[in-house]
Amino acid sequence: MSLAVDALSLIKQFGQIRALDGVSFNIKPGEIYGLIGPNGAGKTTCLRIICTLIKPTSGSIRIFDNDVVKQPEKTRQIISYLPEESGVYQNLTGMEYLEFMAKLQRKPNTNIKVTTNEAADICGLGSRLSDRTKTYSKGMKRRLLVARALMTQPKLAVLDEPASGLDIIHAYHIREIIKRYVKEHGLTVLLSSHNMLEVEYLCDRVSLINKGKLILEGKPKVLKAEYKCENLEEVFMKVVGYA
């Protein structure tokens, strides 16, 4: 079976700034994999390369055997991407937004009604889907956006800070959505976060990134045991020399 993601020696240069500096990692099909690190570490740059939005300066990356640089169209057909700052159309109801996005992302033999019903179940917003999204809280909008990213059952869902800035209830709901959907449908999830406790709960494996370099990779339990730490935050602080 091919790898879901196979990144090799990724470098991304923006002028004098090296946002990624030789990053290599791979993700197995069906995994929830986390890229974690502080703001500005290079996480979002890495996700944007994977999603064919920008090209690496050097290095290679393949998504289910598709080269993201040479085969961007094929790559886009099997992935979905939720940026950290993604928004919704304020004058549409929640259901109208989901229907619009389902039509926009439609693949051959897609049943729009089935897809939107799936999204409605994922987000759990119930009767509020009949209301315009401008009346939604930030957490409700994020739940709608996560449902949009998952409803087409992509082979790879890329989620950038999926629960960023949310209260406990909405953040918990989004984590449970991701866990349940992976278990039920077997898709692969790559997510980034600076919330290491959240990633520890969600992810099968993680990579710690700092200043564009991948400094550590492994299963959360194994990393905590190896560094004799109670959580990934402590592991990160030890590895980068702050503890």
N, C-alpha and C positions, 0 to 999 in steps of 0.2 A: 504494500500500500504506500502511495506517495505521501510525502509530508504535506501538511496543510500550508505551512509557511517554512521556507528555507532561505534565510538571509545570510549572506556571506560578505564580510569585510565592507560593510556599508560606510561610505564617507559622503557627507554633505557639507559643502562649503558655501557660505554666504559672504562674499567679499573676504574680509579678514577673519571672519568667525567660522570656526569649524563646529557645526551643530552636531554632527555625528562623526565619530573618529574610530572607524574600523569595527563597527558593531556586527557581531555574528550571533545568530540564534536560530532554533527551529521549533516548530510547533506541530504536534501530532494531531491527526483528525480526532475530533471529539473532546479536545482539551479546552479548559478555560485558562488562558495564559495571561499573565500580568506584566506589563512594563511599569516599573515603579521608580520614583525618584523625585527630587524637589522640582519646583518650577524652573524652567529653563534648562533642564537636564538633557533634552533632546527627544523626549517621548513623542510629542505631537509631530515633530519632523519625521520621525520614523513611521508613524501611522500614515502620514500624508504620502510618503513614498510607496508604502504598501498599497494604498488606495489609488495609485496612479495620478495623484494630483500634482506631484513634483517628481523630478527625476534625481536619482543619486548622482553625485559627482563621480563616484566610482563604486565598484562592488556590484553585487547582483542579488536579486531576490525573486523567488518563484513562489506562486500561490497555486497549490495543487497542480504543479508541473507547468504552469503558465508563467512565462517571463514577464514581469510587470512592465518592463520598459519596451520589449519587443512585441508583446501581446496585450496591450492595455485594454482593448475592447473585450477580449475573452475574459480577462481578469475582472472587469466591472460586472460581467454577467453573473458572477458567482459570489460576489461580496456585497455587503452593505456597510455603510459608514455613518456613524453618528458623531459629528464634531462636538466639541465641548460647548461652543457658542451657537449651536443650531437653534433655530426658532421655528414657530408655526405661523400660519396665516391667520391673523387676528380676527378677521371678519367671517371666517368659516366656522361652522360647528365642529366639534371634535370628530364626528362621524364623516362630515363632508371632507375634512382634511384627510382622514384615512382613505376614503374612497378616491380622492384626487391622487394621493401618493401611490395607491395600489395601481391605478391606471397608468401613472407615469412610469412605474417600475415593472409594468406587466411583461411577463414572459409568455412564450407560446403555451397554449392550453391553460392559461391562468383564469381562474374563476374569481372575478372581482368580489362578488358577494361573500364567497367562502373566505377570501383573504381578509376582507374588512371585518367579518365576524370573528375571525381568528385574532385580529388586532384588538378588537373590542374586549375579547376575553383576556388577552395579555395585559392590557393596561388597567383593567378593573375599574373603570370610571363610571360604569353603569349609565344611569339616566343623565349624568352630566355630559355625555357625548352629544346630547341634543342642544347643548348650550354653545354659544360662540366662545372660541378659545381665549378671547380677550378677557373673559371673566374668570379664567383659570388661574390658580396659584402657580408658582414656579415648579413646585413638585408635580402638580397635575400635568403641566406641559411636558415635563421631562418623562413622565410615564407614557404620555402619548407618543413622544419621540422614540422612546425605546421600543414601543409596540410597532411603530413604523419601521424600525431597523430590523425587527425580527419576523414580521408577519409574512414576508416572502420566503421564509426558511432558506436564507443564503447558506452556502457552504462555509463561509467565513463572515462573521459579524465583527466589525471593528468599532469599538466603543471608546471614545475619548472622554474620560472623567464622567462616566454615566450618572453618578449620584452627587456630583459636585455642588456644594452650596445648599443641599436639601436638608430639611429637618429629619429627625430620627425616623418618623413614620414613613415618609416617602422614600428615604434612602433604603430602609428595610424592605419596602415593597419592591423596589427596583432590583435589589440583590436577589430577592426570592424569585422574581420574574426570570432573571438570567439563569439561576440555578435550575429552576424547573424546566425551562425551555430547552436547555442543553440536554438534560436528562431525558425529556420526552422525544426530542427530535434529532438528537445526535449531532447538532451543528457544532462548529468550532468557534470559540470566542477569543478575540484578542482585545484586551482592554488596558488603558493606561490610567494611572491614578497617582496622586501624591499622598492619598490616604492609605497608608500601608496596612492598617488594621482591617480595612475593608477588603483589600486585595488578599490578605491572609485568609480571610473567611471564604472568599470566592474561588481562588485560583488553585489549579492543580500544580502549576509551576510558575515561578516568577523570575524575572531578570531585574537586577538593580542597576540603574543607569545614573551616572553622575558626570557632568561636564562633557557629555557626548560619548562617554566610554561605558561599555558594559563591564561592570566590576564584579558581578557575582550572579550566578544562576543556580536554581535548584528548587526542590519542593520546600514549601514553607516550614514544615515540621523538621526536615533534615537540616535546613539552614539554622533554625533556632537551636537545635541540639548541638550542631557543630560549633556554634559560637557561644553556647551556654547563655542564651538570651530568652526572655519571656515572650518577645514579639519581634516582628520584622523591623520595627522602628529602631529597636536597640541593635539589631544586627547591622542595619545600615550605618548607624552612628559609629559602631566599632570598625566597620570596614573602611569608612572614609576618614577615620582617625579623629573623630570628635568625641569619642568616649574612651 
